[in-house]
Amino acid sequence: MILQPVILCGGSGSRLWPLSREQYPKQLLKLTGEHTMLQATALRLNGMALGAGDRLATPLLVGNDEYRFLIAEQLRQVGIPHAPLVLEPCGRNTAPALSLAALAAQAGGEDPVMLVMPADHVILDENAFRQAVAKAAQLAEAGKLVTFGIEPNAPETGYGYIRLGELEGDARLVQQFVEKPDQATAEQYLASGQYLWNGGIFAIKASTWLSKMEQCRPDIAAACLKAFEGRQQDNDFLRPDKAAFAACPSDSIDYAVMERLAGLEKNTGEVAVVPLAANWSDVGAWSALWEIGAHDADGNVLMGDVLALDTSDTLVVGDSRLIACIGLKDVVVVETPDALLVADRKQIQKVKDIVGRLKADSRTEFAAHRKVYRPWGYYDSIDAGPRFQVKRIVVNPGASLSLQMHHHRAEHWIVVSGTARVTRGEESLLVSENESTYIPLGTLHRLENPGKLPLEMIEVQSGSYLGEDDIVRFEDRYGR
């Protein structure tokens, strides 16, 4: 058996603003430890005991084109270089995403068991998770469609539920998938002991999934096959045909297949559930991070440089400065260099309304952080005013920006550390630490880091318009 981790990297996580932004979603954040949520997901099966002859494959990811370099870089940082990444041309929900993954998993002639995991879940007891995966993988290898049911510890109204059926070895058959209940119904579900939360994690053989998609949603199956057949390979990035995938209907794994096979009236007995008690959370809001975090004696979860006095049951997340709290209770405080959230923990779901207001007002804080990551490194906008902007730029070793020019601004570059190779018109020059150069308005230019250490520099822009869309690219190794 080949066990193929499939990581679904979609979603924006607007309820975790201001840390999560449209251009930097929650799966790329470090929320519970040294690794980002994506990295933790990719490492989750490390050390798993496999049977003789079984093999754990390199994770296969399905994600958004916009985040491709961030995803690849985060995986490289944890020792998973060259992980294959299927780039969705547009969002079509999880059923088409998994269909593309299944086709990619079979492209080499193999038929692995896919372990399907969202990139933005937290699982604190990874040993318990791996044990549950081992049970689910055997069922999937035998042709079952297996989901993981989270053992509930509260009458949660924000999750769908799974009604348990007959025993099937170490698992249970799914009798019914149930929509998110009201409070009274959720309390009944919890008291009965016959329901689990639907965690959105699955183990399904690639051929089984594709067969059931053809049976249940032949329109989606056909569109995904056409998109995959028209694919282009760009290094580790697999690009399905854009037009074919855009024509694909949108549907979830549950609605497209699982619920059709496990309904009360026509239950086929093909869908099984493995109970999972592994301290799981989808971290759908700041209150969830408070619930799973390490509490101090006063019930606070404090992350960053935080001093708390007479404060209880409060979450504080600091990113760039000292935060001092006095006399708070049931509060959420989240600080970033360009935004500060202060909210009643019991009303934290309204964060999405704040994001909606920012978007409606065309404010940049809903979309991007002050620090913006690029395939070559990142820049941090540290100051700005009328007709000027100052950025700290870091270029990775061996990386380069595009060959470009600007219609409305000139640029001054000061190297702080490392060495820059600068193309300026017909010139090519090296600029070392404590040296500077000037790029006049309208001049063709490129910045490169030829060294083995990061290049750090300060850029001062001046001109009538300083937006990022004032870039005309002539050559770009990253295909932008």
Disulfide bonds with the S-S distance in Angstrom:
none
